[in-house]
Amino acid sequence: MRIIVAIAFVLILGSLASALVFMMKDKGTTNRAVHSLMFRVGFSISLFLFILFANWMGWIHSTGIRY
């Protein structure tokens, strides 16, 4: 599970970095930065849903937050 989450974080950060490069390089003439940011949002939502699914399946266990 840790490897899958780590890969997802690398994909999210890579997409964010590529959006920054596209914004600096294209200066707003193309939509490559927008597409890269859309992929980042998609990766983030996918990671969140995967963590919820893994918790539901019992692959991971929450430790709970003490009040």
Secondary structure, 3 states (H helix, E strand, C coil): CHHHHHHHHHHHHHHHHHHHHHHHHHCCCCCHHHHHHHHHHHHHHHHHHHHHHHHHHCCCCCCCCCC
